[in-house]
Amino acid sequence: MSKVQRKNLYPDTLYRRVVGGHLLYAPVVTVKGGTTIYVSGLVSRNKAGDVIGKGDMAAQIRQVGENLKLSLDAAGATFKDLVRTVTYVTDIDAFFANVDARQEVFGEALPTSSTIGVSRLSHPDFLVEVEAFAVIDDGE
C-alpha cells in the first residue's frame, strides 16, 4: 500500500474553473509522505531539438504533454502523481481556446495549476511552457 496520501480539496468558498464540463485543476492539493519530483520548464521540442507545432497552440500543448510524460516516466511517476503545474503562455486567449488539448494530455489528473501570460518564452517559436511537480511513494 502506498504511503503517499494525496487529497484534492474543492472548497465551496473558491471559484471552480470548468471548461467543457471538466474541472481544469484542483484548487488545493495536500500530500503526506513520498518523494517530490520537480520537472523544469518543458517546451515544444522533440528529442532532436526541433520545435514542434510552430504557430499551433494545440500542437505545442500536446508536445509539451508528451515531454512531460517522458519526464515523469524517467522519475517513476505518471500524470496522476502531479500535484502542481505552472503554465506560461504567450497568448492566454489561444491557450484557453485550445484547452481541450490540455484535457487530452492531463486526462483526469487535476493538479493545482497556474496559467501565466508572458510576452515571450526562451525561443520566439515557443507558445507554451510547463513546469510540473509530482509526488510518488518513496518505496520504503
Summary of the structure (lengths in Angstrom):
residues: 140
radius of gyration: 15.2
end to end distance: 10.5
largest distance: 46.3
contacts: 401
relative contact order: 0.27
helix: 25%
strand: 34%
